[in-house]
Amino acid sequence: MFRSFFLSRRWLAWSVLGTLLILYSTWYRVQLDVQINDWFGSFYDLVQKALETRGSIKPPQYWAQLTLFLTIAMKYVTVAVLLDFFIKHYVFRWRQAMNDYYMANWQRLRVIEGAAQRVQEDTMRFARIMEGLGVDLMRSVMTLFAFLPILWAMSEKISELPYLGAIPHSLVWVALFWSIFGTVILAVTGVLLPGLEFQNQRVEAAYRKELVYGEDDAARATEPIATALFQHVRRNYFRLFFHYLYFDVVKWSYLQISVLVPLVALGPTVVAGVITLGVMQQVTRAFDKVTESFQYLVLSWSTIIELISVYKRLRAFEAQIDTPAPVPA
């Protein structure tokens, strides 16, 4: 899965230079996000000033702020679109490297149950999942490095936390605690899901394989056999649905409550009136960015579960490469 792309001379330009380009572009995109965060502070301070005192600002000041946002936003859109386009090509080359490696060892792999599915579908799913998870991980790490110092500094403007009083750099600790809490509770709640997803791929592969045989052999995929195989599929899906039910209850409850966490933390400071609307916008947005970075596992847990199941299948697939090829009868 990895050495066929990252340790291959053929794919060196894509795997090394392509990775560096993605890292740089992601970093630049995060810097634009920081500029937008700064814009929120200056814009809402201007709005607060205008609403408090009539005639305190001139129309050009207001339109200049909107023009500034549009300039930053257009840069962001351009980078995002081009980066996503390049990443799609990058990940497909990764899939092609896996495909070529497996096909070069096809004689050893063809005897494995669902070999065709693993080469075609599992490599496609692996590439698609890695595209999303890999980019989100890079963005989360870079966002954390960019916004954590901002939140650390702006926490000095927070007078105290409810019930806890004054704590230095309080919002950073609140974001860290809340993210760890969410990661742990979702990991515990979803501990059974990777195994169920792996089993789900196995029963789907068995059902698909029998149907493929039935296309050429009238004795295969008869109604009793197909019905029995589909019952396995049905039973496993219903188990998945049940376990995802309570997992989703915990996940979505946690994410909805997360909206209130920075507002609760800012409560005493807002009531005391010691910060402006612009500073409040900057603080809450920086808090959200830091929390989202800490919550990478929380926000990606369902996708990680799918990746684990695909990884297990491909690892078992690759283990066959080291075994001797079958001797023809």
N, C-alpha and C positions, 0 to 999 in steps of 0.2 A: 504493500500500500504506500510506503514512503520511500524505500530505497530505489524503487523503479523510476521515481521522478527526481528525487533530491540527490541521489548518488549516481545518476546517469549522465555521462558526458553529452549524450544527444540532447538532453533537456536542460543543460546547464544555463543557457541564456534565460529560459523561462523560470526555472526553479530559483536561481540566485538573483539575477538582475530583476526579474519580475517581482520577486518578494521584496527587494529593496525599493522598487518603484511603488509598490502597494503601501509599504511602511511610510515612505515619505509623503505620499498623497494623503494617507490617513492622518498623519501628523498635521499637515497643512489644513485639512478639513476641520480638525479639532481647534486649530488656532483661529479659524474663521468663527467657530462656535464661541470661542472666548470673546472675540470682538463683538459678536451679537449680544453676549451677556453684558458687556460694558455698555452697549447701546441701550439696553433696557434700563440701566440705572440712570443715564443722562436723560433719556426721553421721558421717563415717568417723573423725574424731578422737575423737568420743564413743564409737564402737564400739571403737577401739583402747584407749581408756582403760578401758572396761568389761572387755575381755578381758585386759588386763594386771593389773588389780587388782580382785578380787572385791568387790562392794558399793560401788565407787567412784562409781556413778551410781544414780539413783533411777528407778523405772519412769516417773513423769511426764515426766522429761527425754527419755526414749526416745520416748514417744508424742507428745510435743510436736514433736519433729523430724519424725516421720512426718506429723503434722497440717499442719505448715508446708509440707512438700513437696506434700501433697494440695491445699492452698490455691493454691499457685503453679501446679500442674499443671492445675487446673480453669480458672484464668484463661487459661492457655496454650491449652487445648483450645477454650474459647469463642472466643477471638480467631482461632485457626487455622480453625475451622469457618466462622465468619462472613466472614472474609477470603477464604477459598477460594470461598465462595458468591458474594460480590460480584465477585471476579475473573472468574468464569465469565460473569456478566452483562456485565461490562466488555468482555471479549474478544469476546463475541458481537456487541456493538454495533460493535466494530471491524470484525468480519467483515461486518456489515450495511452499514457505510459503504463498504467496498470493493465489495460486491455492487452497491449502488446506483450507485456511480461507474462500474463496468464496464457495467452495463445501460444507463446513460444514453448510453454510447458504443458500444452493441452493434452498430450498423450498420458501424462501422469494424472491430470485433473479430471479428465472426461469420465472416469469411473465413479466420481463422487456424486452423491445424490444432489440433484438440482444444479449440476455444473454449469449448464447454459444460463440458468437464471442468475447465478452468482457473477459470471463474467459480464452479462449484459445489464441486469437490473441492479445488482448490489453495487457494482462499480459506479453506476449512474447515481444511485442514492447516496453513496459515500461522497462522491464529488459534490453533489448538490448540498448535502448537509455541511460538509467542510467549508463550502463557500460561505454559507450563512454564519456558522459558528466561528470560523477563523477570522472573518472580517469583524464580527461583533466583539471578539476577544481583543483584537488589536485596538479597536476603537475604544473599548472599555478601559484598557490599560492606559492609553494615551490621554483619554478624557480624565482619568483619575490623576495622572501626573499634571495635567493642565489646571484642573479645577480644585484639586485638594489644597494647594497653597492659597488660592483665592478664598475658599471657605475658611481655611485656617485663620487668615488675616481678618476676614469680615466677622468671624465669630467674636472678635474683640468688641464689636458694637452691640452684642447681645448682653443685656444687663444680668439676666438670670433665667434659669429653667424652672418650670412649674414643679413645686415640692422639693426640688433639689438645690435651689439657690444658685449662686454664682459659681460657675465652673470655667476655668480657662479653656478656650477653644471648644466650647461646649457642643456646637453643631457637628463638628468632626466626630466626636465621640458618640453623639446620638446617631449619626448616619452609620457609623461602624457597627454599633450595637444592634441597630434595627436590621441591617443587612445580614449580619451573622445569625441573628435570630430567625430570619426568613429562610436563609440557606439551610440551616439545621432542621427546621420543622418540615420543610418541603423534602429534604433528603430522607428523613425518617418516614414521611407519609408516602413517598414514591419508591420505597426500597424494593418493592415487588415488581415494579413495572418493567425494568430491563429484561428480566427473565421471561415475563409474559410476552413481551414484544419479540424476543428471540424464538419462543415456542410458536408464536403466531406466524412468523416467517417459515418455520418448518412445516406446519400443517398446510399453509398456502402452497408451498413448493410441492408437497406430496399430491395435493389435489390437482395442481396445474400439470404435473408430470403425467398423471394418469389420463387426463383429458388429451394431452398431446399424443400419448400412445394410442388412444382411442380414435384419433384421426386416421390412422393407418391400419389398425387392427380391430375388427368388429368384436373380438372377444374381450377387448379391454374397455374400460370406462363404461361398463354396463350399469344399469340403473341402481342395483343394490350396492355395487362398489362405489359409484360416484356419490350416492346418497350418504353412505357411511363416512366417506372422506369429507364431504361437506358438513356433516354433523360435527366432525372434529373442528372444522373451521368455525362453525357457528358457536360451539361451546367455548372455544378460546376467545372469540370476539366478545361474547357476553361477559366472560370473566374480566376482560380488559375494560369494558364499559363500566362495570361495577367499581373496579379499582380506580379508574380515572374519575368516577363520580366524586368520591370523597377527596381525591387529590385536587380536583378542580375547585371544590368548595374551599379548601384551605388556601390554594393559590390565589384565587380571585378575591377572597376575603382579605388576605394579606396585602395584595396590591391596592385595593380600594382604601384600606386603612392607611396605607403609606402616604396617600394624598394629604391626610390630616397631620402627619407627624411633624413636618416643619412648621405648620401653622400653630400647633400646640406648643412647640418649643419656642416660637416667637411670641407667644401670647403675652407674657409679662412685659416684654420690651415694647410691643405695639400698644398695649394699654397705657404704659408709662409715657408714650409719645416721644421716645428718644431717637427714633430713626425716621427717615423720610420714606415716601412711597417708592421712590427709585431704589433706595438701598434695600428695602424689603423685597422688591422684585429681583434684584441682583442676588440677594442672599438665598431666597427660595429657589431660584433657578440653579444657582451653584450647588445648593443642597441636593436638588433633584439629580443633577449630573453626577455628583459624587456617589449618591445612593444607587443610581442605576449602574454605575461602574462596579460598586461593591456587590450589587445584586445580579451580576452576570449569570451565576449559576441558577439563581431563582428564575430569572426571565427566560433562560434557555433550557430549563430542566427537561421539558417534554422532548425537545429536539435532541438533547444529550442522551436521553433514554433510547431514542431511535438509533442514534449513532452507535451506542454500545452494542445494540443487537446486530447491526450491520457489521461492526468490527469483529464480533465473535464469529460470524459466519465466514468472513474473509480470512480471519486468522486460521480457522479450521481448514479452510480451502488451501491456504499457502503451506500448511504443515504437510500436505500430501506431496508437495514438490520435492521434498527431501527423501521420499520413499522411492524404491526402484520402480521403473515403469513395468506394467503388466506384460508378461510374455505371451505373444499370440499363440492360440491353440493350433 
